[in-house]
Amino acid sequence: MLPAEGSVRAAYAEAIAALARRVLDTLRGVGGTAPLADFVDGAADPKAALAAVRVVGADTLAPQALAGGAPHPRDTAILAQAAAVFPAPVHSPAPPEGSAENWAVAWRDWATARLLERHADGGPEPHTPQPAAGPALAPKGSWPSWNVLMAQLAPLSLPGVEGPVSEAARRHPVSLARGVTRAMLRRDYPTAARLSRWAAALHRDRVPLPIDPVPLVEHLGLHAGGGPRLALDLAIARALLGTDPGRTAG
């Protein structure tokens, strides 16, 4: 979906980090009322800024999903503009028939649309069809591969986008715990942070887990380091757990 070489790739990576920082500030109650629009309008490279909006996707609406309220109409327009500039594949069948990457993009786009339908003022947004569930949502004999997919689908752990993906997480808490543990042992902290969001969501929904997500998230916060994107994942996990002061889990 995005150019992948040289200075363009570096510019996009910087924009993604900057946007994650902006969303994190919004979660903490800092910043203006239209953070996405302000971010794009103030960017030296507006196309890179729109690419960042596209990549961060549904997580740009995490403040609304977690604490309520409506996104500013300017932000809603920016989300639509980003989708127009960087369109997703028209047809994204579930793997193994289709590309797992394109399928994950389709699910994340669906999550964005669902949150807009739920929180945006001014009437419903254009309908985005729910992707096909497919066998990839069951770990079967390959829980490591399943956890890679669930990490890619971490935005669907937000309140308000319940469906086949969140149901798959609820059905397989042991596989999820294995994935978190494996990521921690491998020091793959970005993956561990994304999976910790699912663990936090299951904990919020009182699904029994073989691990306690509260110390897990705090351990990641102390030792993972990383950049703004990882920090945003951990802030969302804390909000889901109710351990982030001033934030609720919806």
Steps between C-alpha positions, in 0.01 A plus 500: 500500500791736575830566322769292666842642407747770590417844625127462432482201731695689768266798469197276539652327805567838661145611427354183653703556817393865516134411455519230766642763734211733411238231570675414825480864605128502418449190715665691783274801447767717339470685170230649281154383406597390147837326546498313168418808294753708692761229443445486124458876457825566684704228331796584279400200285119475493507176301719335762263630766202347319693174470550506876126551553441200275745278688395597853142460380239416761742584780466867403150464647618330819420809713136484387478121530643501852351815650203587280436816306498574129798564273516850357347522149841615372652178632226293338579672171870422541425130549296501179774687314767253616290207380454669162871572454606153617211271405484142620469209256146471368473127572673344802396136545607323816822299488603253374303609193608862532788703639517503881638854491216635284247314712639657818479844335135432414425412862674812629307713251179339621596589858552864401162509327327340798645756740396785271149357477487481878660830596497748210237775491307588186351167404644160413821468303508310169454130567812281503414129464626265767776279356453124487608329821685204352697216661795729584312625808545158665850410624465130413850351528683827436447733791817703416360591156162575655661739747681681218159559344341607829781749556427648157134522598565666839284806411199268512556462875348848543146520641237538233644269234384169639461224242668183372853620584427585863296180529803304377712660773241407763490140379877453515640667816763227548637547148505876559691456826751279321548769239558774757747281690686407182527865394631597844761222500613605153504865612265579216346779702289659224321168445469443875346847542245438225406161643480652848211709369309181428589364844375825654176483301438141613575598860250786471241254370580260787629226273729273708865533395806295602696827534426821688505787249543773763861417600568399139414848373692669779806281432485598134472865596811476718722288279383510138629844408394554140335795337164676499316218321587252774416761764159549339431125505587487870287806579203335329563179694510697827177676413333165429625375837387817677853566628553822301385791721214698353416243232232237484453188291168605351 
